[in-house]
Amino acid sequence: MSVLSGFFLLGAAAIAAPILFHLIRRTPKAHYEFSSLMFLKPSPPKLTRRSRLDQWFLLLLRSLVILLLVIAFMRPYFRSEAQLSPEDVAQRHIAILVDQSASMRRGDLWQQTIDEAKSTVDNLEPTDEVSLFTFDETLHTVVTPEETGQLTRSQRRELVREKLDELSPTWGASNLGGALLSVAERLEATDDLRQTHAALQIVLVSDVQSGSQLDALQTSQWPESVRLDVRTMAPTDGSNARVRILASEEDSIDEQRAPRVRVRNVADAKIEQFEVAWSDGSTDQSRSVAFYVPPGESLVLDVPYDVGGAKPDRLLLRGDGEGMEFDNTFFVVPPLQEQIQIAYFGSEAEDDANEMRFYLTRAFGETPARKVEVQAYDAETGPKWEFDAAPRFVVITQAPSTEQQAEIDRYLNHGGHALVVLKSDEMVNQVSEWLGGISLFPSQQADDDSQEDYAMLGHIDFRHPLFVPFAAARYNDFTKIRFWDHRRVNLDGVDGANVIAQFEDGTPALWSMQRGVGNLYVMTAGWNRSDSQLALSTKFLPLLSRWLELGARGQLASQSYVVNQAVPLPDANGKQSVRTPDRKTLELTDAAETFAETTVPGIYTLIHDGHESSFAVNLADAESETDSLPLERLEQFDIAMGTTPTQAEQLEQMRQLRDVELESRQKIWKWLVVAVLVLLAVETLLAARRTHQPAQELGDLA
């Protein structure tokens, strides 16, 4: 027989109470007077301990009642013969997920991580399956049972230990949400496929920084069968500060003015004094600027660049905590002022505020990175462009001559970009053949009284490269631009015309055509005052700047990227290669459209067409947010936190459940209570009989 609540056995000590009551001598209740003793001096009786038990049968009954009650409270049951074995419980599949992001470079954090991961492997049960994953921005599979099926469990664990020794932190950001969800879904899918019904567990070994990305957890449901055990690693010193350039890319280094620099200190920082200086990688190129930043705050300051000598390509932060230097360098490309030429075919005066040339020449101010010049050509001037000296962009506001058309076509065939603005119906007829056979709608000659005072754009293709920067909701509102006059052009029969924007009446406002390698754009209304308000709108300058970007053949779209970000490659003839910060040269294939090997921060150089273009790669800003992420954030996504019980714990739980079921079915305690009631009834009858014995009568004394 077994019991569920053995601690009630302590109640058996209550059996001592009846025994004590039987051993205590009770004072006689009857009092008799004897005449012969009335003159004697009374003396109290001497009490002695009783050496024998009276009424031993009653004592036995009362003790047995207490014992049966104790046994009833212990809930006894008869255990079945069937025994549980490890095969009766689910095995465990433990997936160790190691954080490899750049923040793990702090102090001794990485060594702590490896030691914790090895300790997890050492504490596994013999029947446990184990997998090893790492993550930064993406998830990396290191060891899984599916890929190492030929190995035994012990061999697989040894392989995991070896792989842990080979790992090292990367420079990537931490996509914690995506990694957790991917591993959880993979564990669940593998378990469904193998039908093992294993207990699934993810052991996350990470610093769990506040800058970790959790977006994936918001858009997907966490599998209910997977539990998450978080092992948070923390450096000895939690201090960390980062430095970034606050100014725009165009103003990053200007000898005429001090760049704006922002330094942010984490909330747990113990250090508040820092210094910032420009450097070229070997020596400082500016004096160090000292400043004070309290924990959890940021400071914007000027760090002047010294004129003369080599131009700096990095900003250095000094004074940070020991081992926290991973984000103390910000790389920049020293800009050279780019000379950009725009060719303008039109006869308007430059100072005529009613015409398009006036606004075009004043649209782009000179910056340290760019200087835009507008070169005008009238109807009699025929440009002779060599391709290397060709303009970045061509604007045509009058019908070009035959010679000009031939030069523009040659420019387009080599990859140039040109815009034709149809200013009048006459111009439409003059360039109709050159533009593929466009014509005016007959309704163009309708009575002006039936026309509205203005037109607006009714449809814009924001998927077109020209309008991609305007696709966001904040920028896609063009309804404030009114067009007082526009040409209603019919494009039926025009081959290759891609309509980008239309007016509300369905007529095209802007379309493009492929000419060789280049692109020819056509607008049916200009930005002169008689045609529209376009030149006065906030969309005018971004639209022109976007045309200049699209026309920048052979040049990078940007000079600043983050680690692991793909860099779009410009169109180029011949081979291309990239020189990495460690001076290695990587050859690119002819079909390559992007360069994705931006794995470390530093200055990269693209070599193409005999030219070199540099770009900077920096650590993602979020990776410097090293404050601890509250685990409650993870619980908000309905993630089951905690550890999966071991097989021994599962067996014990199953035994307890089975014992409770047996006891509930047998209910022996009820019969014990019945026995107690019977014994109490017998004891009561016997006690009553013993206490009602007749008293002896005493005779009279003479």
Secondary structure, 3 states (H helix, E strand, C coil): CEECCHHHHHHHHHHHHHHHHHHCCCCCCCCCCCHHHCCCCCCCCCCCCCCCCCCHHHHHHHHHHHHHHHHHHCCEECCCCCCCCHHHCCCEEEEEEEECCHHHHCCCHHHHHHHHHHHHHHCCCCCCEEEEEEECCCEEEEECCCCCCCCCHHHHHHHHHHHHHHCCCCCCCCCHHHHHHHHHHHHHHHHHHHCCCCEEEEEEEECCECCCCCHHHHHCCCCCCEEEEEEECCCCCCCCEEEEECCCHHHCCECCECCEEEEEECCCCCCCEEEEEEECCCCECCCCEEEECCCCCEEEEECCCCCCCCCCCEEEEECCCCCCHHHCEEECCCCCCEEEEEEEECCCCCCCCCCHHHHHHCCCCCCCCEEEEEEEECCCCCCCCCHHHCCCEEEECCCCCHHHHHHHHHHHHCCCEEEEECCCHHHHHHHCCCCCCCEECHHHHCCHHHCCCCECEEEECCCCCCCHHHCCCCCCCCCCCCECCCCCEECCCCCCCEEEEEECCCCEEEEEEEECCEEEEEECCCCCCCCECHHHCCCHHHHHHHHHHHCCCCCCCCCEEECCCCEECCCCCCCEEEECCCCCEEEECCCCCEECCCCCCEEEEEEECCEEEEEEEECCHHHHCCCECCCHHHHCCCCEECCCCCHHHHHHHHHHHHHHHHHHHHCHHHHHHHHHHHHHHHHHHHHHHHHCCCCCCCCCCC
